[in-house]
């Protein structure tokens, strides 16, 4: 067993994971609930729970338990720490660069550590030349078992959201840039959306306020059903396009809106009319 890092030396109960270890996203198995697995490209660490236990990760191989971005000087020597306290694992940032978690949440140096959920959590650190360094983390639950392979099970469909024909048309226009896979899409303005709808339905009396009313009703409905970040209270000021951006991303991720919906926008004069 290799001990050329902070590794198992001085880390009771720790076990090294080789670089050939499969992705933690496929699940892990441990006899003790709350065991943490941390894995980078060159290997990783498994450690059982216990007050004050820590897993250090960063670029300086001899001084950390998990080496991340060893050849990238933008990654800090000690980029972050997984710490067990209060019965759960926490992620803290000690490096110059932020650590990116799920839903784009950034954790900066000096901020309070964040609790890690049971299960799989990917952590990213941006490096040189557009590189993204991945640290996979997995915290085992009460059963301590890996997910059972289920190759013959029927694929479960994603939860899609019911939309009226009018709502679908408005949202396809509003989110046209998302459906076209533009690099950094933004929702159209109320005014531009209304103008495009007026071309499609000249007799429908579309205006910015009518568009806003339709979209706001969909956001409210999805928010009540548990979709986060669709209200001003959740995102804070200034709001800008944030609420509509989150709405459109949810509709695409759930496959409620899909690129073929762009056929609703066909105009007699062709795409140049847009």
Number of C-alpha atoms within 10 A of each C-alpha: 9 11 11 13 16 19 27 19 14 8 14 11 13 20 19 21 21 16 13 10 13 13 14 20 14 12 17 20 16 20 12 16 17 24 24 30 26 26 27 24 19 15 19 26 23 22 24 20 20 17 12 11 17 21 24 22 30 25 21 21 19 14 17 22 30 30 28 29 29 17 11 16 11 16 23 21 24 21 25 23 22 23 23 24 15 10 10 18 26 18 22 21 23 22 20 15 18 19 25 17 16 10 6 9 10 15 19 17 16 10 10 12 18 14 15 19 15 18 18 19 17 16 19 18 23 18 17 13 7 7 12 13 20 18 24 19 27 24 28 25 18 12 12 16 15 15 11 8 9 8 7 6 7 7 8 6 8 10 10 14 15 11 13 9 8 9 15 19 18 21 24 23 23 26 25 22 16 22 19 13 10 10 8 7 14 17 23 18 15 16 15 17 23 23 18 18 21 15 15 17 11 11 8 10 10 19 16 14 11 13 21 16 10 15 18 17 12 19 21 13 13 18 15 10 10 9 15 16 18 24 18 12 9 11 13 10 9 8 13 8 12 19 19 24 20 17 23 24 14 19 18 16 13 15 15 17 23 15 14 9 16 16 9 13 18 12 13 8 8 9 9 6 10 12
